[in-house]
Amino acid sequence: MSSRSPATGMALVALGAIGFGLMPLFARTAYADGLSALSLLSWRFAIAFACLLPFLKQLRVAKRDTLVAVLTGAGYMGINLFYFLALERLTVALTVLILFTYPLFTILIGWLGFRERLTWQNAAAAVIVLLAAILILAPTGFGDSVDPVGLGMAFVPPATYALFVHIAAKRLSSMAIPVRLGGVFLGGLIAMVVLGLIMEGRIAAPATVAGWGAAIALALLSTVFALGLLLYGAPIAGAERTAVAGASELVTALIVGALAYDEALAPTTLAGAAMIIGAILLAARGERQLVDVK
C-alpha cells in the first residue's frame, strides 16, 4: 500500500484531460481527410489496443477482469453515440453544456447508489463547473426551442460517464494497469466497429499522411495517454474529484481553438476557464488516503 492524496489523483486526471481536450484538433484534421466519426474512433481504439499487445498474455490470464473492462469500455463508448445523435437535434452549445452536468451526476450516483459521503467541496466544485460551462458556451447560443427527444439523448452520455467514473474508481482499480487499459480499449474498438458497420456499412481507412497522423495522435495522446491517466488517477482521487478534474478538458479545448483556429476568447470564456481551475483546486482539498496502485 502506498499513501496517495486525492490531489495527486486529480493532477493525473487533469493532465490526462489535456489529451481529451486535444481531440477536436485531431478530429477536424481527420474529418478533412474524409473519415467519418465512427471510422476515426474505430482506428483510435485499434491503434490504442495495438499498444497493449505486449501485455496480451496478461489480459488472457486475467479473463474475468478483462471481460469486465471490455464490457465497461464497450458500454460507455457505445453510449457516446447518443451525444452525436443529440447534436443533430440540439445546438452544439446546449449539447456540450448538458455533457458537463456529469460532475453532478457523479456526485448523485455516489451519494444515492454507493452511499458515499457528500462533501460541500465536491458539491460546490461540481456546481461551479456547470456554471463555468454556461459562461463559456452562452455566447454561441442554446437555441430558441428545445427538442425533448434530443434533450433526453443529450443527458444519456453524462449520466453514463458518471457511472463509468465510479466503475473506474472502484471496480477497475483492483486490476493491473495493462488489464484496465487493454480491456477498455478493446471494448471501445468492438463498439465502434459494430456501430460503424451497422450505420455506415464499412470502416474506412485514412487516405492521406495527415489523416493517418491525426488518427495516430488521437490514439496515443487522447486515448493511451489521456484514458491511461484517467484510469490510473481515478482510484486515487475518488469518483467525484475525478469528474471535477476532468473538466480541465474544456479549458484545453478553448486554448486549442484559440491557437489553432483563431477562435476568440471572450471575457466570459476566460472567466469560465478560471472558474473551472478554481473548482479543481477546491475539490482537491481532502484527506490523504491509502491506495494500492498496481
SVG drawing of the C-alpha trace seen along z (x, -y; Angstrom):
<svg xmlns="http://www.w3.org/2000/svg" viewBox="-40 -40 45 57">
<polyline fill="none" stroke="black" stroke-width="0.4" points="0.0,0.0 1.3,-3.5 0.0,-6.7 -1.5,-9.0 -3.5,-12.2 -6.6,-12.9 -4.8,-15.9 -2.3,-13.5 -5.0,-11.6 -6.7,-14.8 -3.5,-16.1 -3.2,-12.9 -6.7,-13.1 -6.4,-16.8 -3.2,-16.1 -5.0,-13.3 -7.9,-15.6 -5.5,-17.8 -5.2,-14.8 -9.0,-14.7 -9.1,-18.5 -6.9,-17.9 -9.4,-15.7 -11.2,-18.4 -7.8,-19.3 -7.2,-15.7 -10.8,-15.1 -11.0,-18.1 -7.9,-17.0 -9.3,-13.5 -12.7,-14.7 -11.0,-16.9 -9.3,-13.7 -12.8,-12.3 -13.0,-10.0 -16.3,-9.7 -16.6,-9.9 -17.2,-6.1 -14.3,-5.2 -11.9,-7.6 -13.0,-6.2 -12.5,-2.6 -8.9,-3.4 -8.5,-5.3 -9.1,-2.3 -7.5,0.2 -4.2,-1.7 -4.5,-2.2 -5.2,1.5 -2.2,2.4 0.0,0.5 -1.2,3.0 -0.4,6.2 2.9,6.8 0.6,7.4 -1.8,9.7 -0.8,12.7 -1.7,10.7 -5.1,9.9 -5.7,13.6 -4.7,14.8 -7.0,12.3 -10.0,13.3 -12.7,12.2 -11.1,8.8 -10.5,8.3 -14.2,9.2 -15.4,6.6 -13.1,4.0 -14.1,4.9 -17.8,4.6 -17.2,1.3 -15.4,-0.1 -17.9,1.1 -20.8,-0.1 -19.5,-3.6 -18.1,-4.2 -21.2,-2.8 -23.5,-5.1 -21.5,-8.0 -23.5,-7.6 -26.3,-9.4 -24.0,-12.5 -23.8,-12.6 -27.5,-12.0 -28.3,-14.8 -26.1,-17.1 -28.5,-16.6 -31.4,-17.9 -29.8,-20.5 -27.3,-23.3 -23.7,-22.4 -23.6,-24.7 -26.6,-23.1 -25.3,-19.6 -21.9,-20.3 -23.4,-22.2 -25.5,-19.1 -22.4,-16.9 -20.8,-19.0 -23.5,-18.0 -21.5,-14.8 -19.8,-16.0 -23.3,-16.5 -24.4,-13.0 -21.2,-11.6 -21.9,-13.0 -25.6,-11.9 -24.7,-8.3 -22.0,-8.2 -24.4,-9.5 -27.5,-7.6 -26.0,-4.5 -22.9,-3.9 -23.9,-5.7 -20.7,-7.9 -20.4,-11.0 -21.5,-14.2 -18.9,-16.9 -19.5,-20.6 -16.3,-21.0 -17.2,-18.4 -20.8,-19.6 -19.7,-23.2 -17.0,-22.3 -19.5,-20.4 -21.9,-23.3 -19.0,-25.7 -18.1,-23.5 -21.6,-23.7 -21.8,-27.5 -18.5,-27.8 -19.8,-25.8 -22.8,-28.2 -20.5,-31.2 -18.2,-29.7 -21.0,-28.4 -23.7,-31.0 -22.3,-33.4 -22.8,-30.6 -26.4,-30.3 -28.5,-27.4 -31.3,-27.6 -34.8,-29.2 -36.6,-25.9 -35.6,-22.6 -36.3,-19.2 -37.4,-16.9 -36.1,-13.8 -32.8,-15.4 -32.7,-16.7 -33.2,-13.1 -30.5,-11.8 -28.1,-14.5 -28.5,-13.5 -27.5,-9.9 -23.7,-10.4 -23.1,-12.5 -25.1,-10.0 -23.3,-7.1 -19.9,-8.8 -20.6,-9.4 -21.2,-5.7 -18.0,-4.9 -16.0,-7.1 -17.4,-5.2 -16.6,-1.9 -13.0,-3.1 -12.5,-4.4 -13.9,-1.2 -14.2,2.0 -11.3,1.4 -9.0,0.1 -8.2,3.7 -6.9,4.6 -3.4,4.3 -3.0,1.2 -2.5,3.2 -5.7,5.1 -7.7,1.9 -6.4,0.2 -6.4,3.2 -9.9,4.2 -11.4,0.7 -9.6,0.1 -10.8,3.5 -14.3,2.7 -14.2,-0.7 -12.9,0.9 -15.6,3.5 -18.4,0.9 -17.1,-1.5 -16.6,1.2 -20.0,2.7 -21.7,-0.7 -19.6,-1.7 -20.6,1.5 -24.3,1.2 -24.7,-2.6 -22.2,-3.1 -21.6,0.3 -17.8,0.1 -14.8,-1.2 -12.8,-3.5 -9.1,-4.0 -7.3,-7.4 -6.5,-8.4 -3.5,-10.7 -0.5,-11.1 -2.3,-13.9 -5.3,-11.6 -3.1,-8.8 -1.2,-11.3 -4.4,-12.6 -5.7,-9.0 -2.4,-8.0 -2.2,-11.2 -5.8,-10.7 -4.9,-7.1 -1.7,-8.0 -2.4,-11.3 -6.1,-11.3 -6.5,-7.6 -3.4,-5.8 -2.1,-8.9 -5.4,-10.5 -7.5,-7.5 -4.5,-5.8 -4.0,-8.7 -7.8,-8.8 -7.9,-5.1 -4.8,-5.4 -5.7,-8.5 -9.5,-7.8 -8.9,-5.3 -6.6,-7.8 -8.8,-10.8 -12.1,-9.2 -15.0,-9.4 -16.3,-12.8 -12.9,-14.5 -12.1,-12.7 -15.3,-14.2 -14.3,-17.7 -10.7,-17.3 -11.8,-16.1 -13.4,-19.4 -9.9,-20.8 -10.6,-19.2 -12.9,-22.2 -10.1,-24.6 -7.7,-22.8 -10.3,-22.8 -10.6,-26.5 -6.8,-27.0 -6.7,-24.7 -9.5,-26.7 -7.7,-30.0 -4.2,-28.8 -5.1,-26.6 -8.3,-28.2 -8.0,-31.8 -11.2,-31.5 -11.8,-34.5 -11.6,-34.1 -14.3,-36.4 -14.0,-37.7 -16.8,-35.4 -14.9,-32.5 -11.8,-33.4 -13.9,-33.8 -15.4,-30.3 -11.9,-28.8 -10.7,-30.4 -13.8,-29.0 -13.0,-25.5 -9.5,-25.8 -10.8,-27.1 -13.3,-24.2 -10.5,-21.7 -8.4,-23.4 -11.5,-23.4 -12.2,-19.7 -8.6,-18.9 -9.0,-19.7 -9.3,-16.4 -7.8,-13.9 -5.0,-11.6 -6.0,-8.1 -4.3,-4.7 -4.4,-3.4 -2.9,-0.2 -1.5,-1.3 -0.7,1.7"/>
</svg>
